[in-house]
Amino acid sequence: MDNLQDELKELKGFIAELKADRVATKDKEKREAWTKYVSLTVVIIAVLGSIATQWAGKYSSRVQLSQAKASDSWNLYQARSVKGHLLEVTTNFLTKMGDPTNSETQKMLKDYAKSVAKYDAGKDESQNIARAYEADRDSAEALGKKLSPAVPLFSVSIAMASMCLLTKRKPLWLVALFAAAIATAMMVSACLSQAPLQGPQAEKESLAPKVSKAQERTGEAK
């Protein structure tokens, strides 16, 4: 009987220990329930950081592309300027040295005058397109500078949140949230500051008269 009582006491003690462990585990889970939100915060910040990195790359690519397009337009402007100048020199030479009564000379002068006017209009067109792409370049560069601090801030935020999960210190979570909030505000500011691209619109407007003329010629041919 004594052995049975001893075993019962041991069993009761074991059950009491199990209950105490279960209570301690539940208390610990309640105390650390907030860490679930920290994990969720890390995921959200990582997504925002990826978006910020993508946007920064987009603005950087836009700067390079707009600069290349502007350079091409300025090169075309220079080419048209040189051709127009050569035609002006030729026109002046024919005017001074040619026979004004000669119909062929007059026809050439009229053709040259039309070509000079065409090149002058082309110069204005190329200049407008080049300046529009330069405006796009400057805008993208400004947006990139505004967004560039957001990417490292998101990285710092993720690091702080990860340290919070390891050390179970809430202040680190608050620091992570603060850094992520600043970075997110930078993203929103950059997004709201975006303006429509001027370069493609200028190119479209320059092509519109040519397209309409080609359609008119097609209609006349029919």
HELIX and SHEET records of a PDB file:
HELIX    1   1 ASP A    2  ARG A   31  1                                  30    
HELIX    2   2 TRP A   34  MET A   97  1                                  64    
HELIX    3   3 SER A  103  LEU A  147  1                                  45    
HELIX    4   4 ALA A  150  THR A  167  1                                  18    
HELIX    5   5 LYS A  170  LEU A  192  1                                  23    
HELIX    6   6 GLY A  199  ALA A  221  1                                  23    
END                                                                             
